[in-house]
């Protein structure tokens, strides 16, 4: 098919480049070679700014759907809004244990608030992530002595060899008043922008609309989507 090109294939995934994101639907998925033994199907496409800052899709089949936003570090900017005389402060962890303890609590709180996160794949992914946590860098957000957020980067290389910092976890306390929440978001994303390598990426569940919005505000753009059979 002229609009579709196989990019990579192994026992874990198969990836195609599609000419236009709008072409991705159930019919396209059914037409590609995606063996039942291969867990994940990726579609790569030209980056674009989604309407309203939120990436949507037309696929109705029974899949777990995630997407990747990315961009070049020099083109990015903080999201949120700085608050004058803000009670929110940001600092790097005193040690690895502090960052790991806060991360575990943050993941547990997020999973408890969102039932679909209790899936087997999420638990397995969390276990792998925590096992490799020593390779990450983080910034912590506080309001007084209370932790109200964390942002974490993991440095690696993209498929094309370019250095990349992936936002592996960014969660803020939703109980904060809106101006303080926006300030915490500003400080967290400012740290990410200032500390990223040549490029930046972040993986999302397709339903995480609020994450899509702040990533779009940073200048990140969706360029890949993947499907995992339920």
C-alpha positions as CSV (number, residue, x, y, z in Angstrom):
1,X,0.0,0.0,0.0
2,X,1.4,3.4,-1.0
3,X,0.3,5.0,2.2
4,X,1.9,2.4,4.4
5,X,5.5,1.3,5.0
6,X,6.9,-1.3,7.3
7,X,9.6,0.3,9.5
8,X,10.5,-2.5,12.0
9,X,9.4,-5.9,13.2
10,X,10.5,-8.3,16.0
11,X,9.0,-10.6,18.6
12,X,7.8,-7.7,20.7
13,X,6.3,-5.2,18.2
14,X,5.7,-4.3,14.6
15,X,5.8,-0.7,13.4
16,X,4.5,0.9,10.2
17,X,4.8,4.4,8.9
18,X,1.4,5.7,7.7
19,X,1.2,8.7,5.4
20,X,-1.7,10.4,7.2
21,X,-2.8,9.9,10.8
22,X,-6.4,10.2,9.7
23,X,-6.0,6.8,7.9
24,X,-5.6,4.9,11.1
25,X,-8.8,2.9,11.8
26,X,-10.0,-0.6,12.4
27,X,-9.8,-1.4,8.7
28,X,-6.2,-0.4,8.5
29,X,-5.3,-2.5,11.5
30,X,-7.0,-5.5,10.1
31,X,-5.0,-5.1,6.8
32,X,-1.5,-5.2,8.3
33,X,0.6,-8.1,9.3
34,X,0.3,-8.2,13.1
35,X,0.7,-11.8,14.4
36,X,-1.2,-12.7,17.5
37,X,2.2,-13.6,19.1
38,X,3.4,-10.0,18.7
39,X,2.1,-7.8,21.6
40,X,2.2,-4.3,20.2
41,X,1.4,-2.6,16.9
42,X,2.8,0.8,16.2
43,X,1.9,3.4,13.6
44,X,4.4,6.2,13.0
45,X,3.2,9.4,11.3
46,X,4.1,13.0,10.6
47,X,3.9,15.1,13.8
48,X,1.0,17.6,14.0
49,X,-0.8,19.8,16.5
50,X,-4.1,18.0,17.4
51,X,-7.3,20.0,17.7
52,X,-7.8,21.3,21.2
53,X,-4.4,19.9,22.1
54,X,-5.9,16.4,22.5
55,X,-5.1,13.4,20.2
56,X,-8.2,11.4,19.3
57,X,-8.6,8.3,17.1
58,X,-11.2,6.4,15.1
59,X,-10.3,2.8,16.2
60,X,-13.2,1.0,18.0
61,X,-11.7,-2.4,18.5
62,X,-10.8,-3.9,21.9
63,X,-7.3,-2.4,22.3
64,X,-5.2,-0.7,24.9
65,X,-4.2,2.5,23.1
66,X,-1.2,4.7,23.8
67,X,0.5,7.5,22.0
68,X,3.8,9.2,21.9
69,X,4.4,13.0,21.9
70,X,7.8,14.4,21.0
71,X,9.8,17.4,20.0
72,X,13.2,19.0,19.9
73,X,14.4,20.5,23.2
74,X,15.3,23.9,21.8
75,X,11.7,24.4,20.5
76,X,10.0,23.6,23.8
77,X,8.7,25.8,26.6
78,X,7.1,25.3,30.0
79,X,3.4,24.7,30.3
80,X,1.2,26.1,33.1
81,X,1.6,29.7,34.5
82,X,4.0,31.2,37.0
83,X,2.4,32.5,40.1
84,X,3.8,35.5,41.9
85,X,4.7,34.8,45.6
86,X,3.8,31.1,45.0
87,X,3.9,28.7,48.0
88,X,5.1,26.0,45.6
89,X,8.8,25.2,45.6
90,X,10.8,22.9,43.4
91,X,14.1,21.0,44.1
92,X,15.9,17.9,43.1
93,X,15.8,14.9,45.4
94,X,18.3,14.7,48.3
95,X,19.0,11.1,47.2
96,X,17.6,8.3,45.1
97,X,15.5,6.8,48.0
98,X,13.5,10.1,48.4
99,X,12.6,10.2,44.7
100,X,11.8,6.5,44.6
101,X,9.6,6.6,47.7
102,X,7.6,9.6,46.3
103,X,7.3,7.9,42.9
104,X,5.9,4.7,44.5
105,X,3.3,6.8,46.4
106,X,2.4,8.8,43.3
107,X,1.9,5.7,41.1
108,X,-0.2,4.1,43.8
109,X,-2.4,7.2,44.2
110,X,-2.8,7.5,40.4
111,X,-3.7,3.8,40.0
112,X,-6.3,4.0,42.9
113,X,-7.9,7.0,41.2
114,X,-8.1,5.3,37.8
115,X,-9.4,1.8,37.9
116,X,-8.3,0.9,34.4
117,X,-4.7,1.3,35.6
118,X,-5.0,-1.9,37.6
119,X,-4.4,-4.0,34.4
120,X,-1.8,-6.7,34.3
121,X,0.3,-4.8,31.7
122,X,0.4,-1.7,33.9
123,X,1.6,-3.6,36.9
124,X,4.3,-5.3,34.9
125,X,5.4,-2.0,33.4
126,X,5.5,-0.4,36.8
127,X,7.7,-3.2,38.1
128,X,10.2,-2.8,35.3
129,X,10.2,1.0,35.7
130,X,10.9,0.9,39.4
131,X,13.7,-1.6,38.9
132,X,15.4,0.8,36.5
133,X,14.6,3.9,38.5
134,X,18.3,4.5,39.4
135,X,18.8,5.6,35.7
136,X,16.4,8.5,36.0
137,X,16.5,12.1,37.1
138,X,13.7,13.9,39.0
139,X,12.5,17.2,40.4
140,X,10.1,17.3,43.4
141,X,7.4,19.9,44.1
142,X,6.5,21.0,47.6
143,X,3.9,23.2,49.3
144,X,5.5,23.7,52.7
145,X,6.6,20.3,53.9
146,X,4.0,18.4,51.8
147,X,5.1,16.9,48.5
148,X,2.6,17.9,45.8
149,X,4.3,16.6,42.7
150,X,7.1,14.9,40.8
151,X,8.5,15.0,37.3
152,X,11.0,12.4,36.1
153,X,13.2,12.1,33.0
154,X,15.0,9.0,31.6
155,X,17.8,9.6,29.1
156,X,18.2,7.2,26.2
157,X,18.4,7.3,22.4
158,X,15.7,7.4,19.8
159,X,15.5,4.9,17.0
160,X,17.5,7.3,14.8
161,X,20.3,7.6,17.3
162,X,19.5,11.1,18.6
163,X,19.8,11.7,22.4
164,X,16.3,11.8,24.0
165,X,14.9,12.6,27.4
166,X,11.6,10.8,28.0
167,X,9.2,12.1,30.6
168,X,8.5,8.9,32.4
169,X,6.3,10.3,35.2
170,X,4.8,13.7,35.8
171,X,2.0,13.9,38.4
172,X,0.8,16.8,40.5
173,X,-1.6,17.0,43.4
174,X,-5.1,17.8,42.0
175,X,-6.1,19.2,45.4
176,X,-4.1,22.3,44.8
177,X,-6.0,25.5,44.0
178,X,-5.9,26.1,40.2
179,X,-3.3,29.0,40.3
180,X,-1.0,26.9,42.5
181,X,-1.5,23.8,40.3
182,X,-0.7,25.8,37.2
183,X,2.4,27.1,38.9
184,X,3.5,23.6,39.9
185,X,3.0,22.5,36.3
186,X,5.1,25.5,35.1
187,X,7.9,24.6,37.5
188,X,7.9,20.9,36.7
189,X,7.8,21.4,32.9
190,X,10.4,24.2,33.1
191,X,12.8,21.8,34.8
192,X,12.0,19.1,32.2
193,X,12.8,21.6,29.3
194,X,16.0,22.9,30.9
195,X,17.3,19.4,31.6
196,X,16.3,17.5,28.5
197,X,18.7,16.2,25.8
198,X,18.4,17.1,22.1
199,X,14.9,15.7,21.9
200,X,12.0,14.9,24.3
201,X,9.3,12.3,24.3
202,X,6.4,11.3,26.5
203,X,4.1,8.2,26.4
204,X,0.4,8.6,27.2
205,X,-2.7,6.5,27.4
206,X,-5.0,7.9,24.7
207,X,-7.6,8.8,27.3
208,X,-5.2,11.1,29.3
209,X,-6.5,14.3,27.7
210,X,-5.2,16.7,30.3
211,X,-1.7,15.3,29.8
212,X,-2.1,15.8,26.0
213,X,-3.0,19.4,26.6
214,X,0.0,20.4,28.7
215,X,2.3,18.5,26.4
216,X,0.9,20.3,23.4
217,X,1.4,23.6,25.3
218,X,5.0,22.7,25.8
219,X,5.4,22.3,22.0
220,X,5.4,18.5,21.9
221,X,3.5,16.9,19.1
222,X,2.1,13.4,18.6
223,X,4.0,11.3,16.2
224,X,3.3,7.7,17.1
225,X,0.4,5.6,18.4
226,X,0.4,1.9,19.5
227,X,-2.2,-0.7,20.0
228,X,-2.1,-3.7,22.4
229,X,-4.8,-6.4,22.2
230,X,-6.9,-6.6,25.4
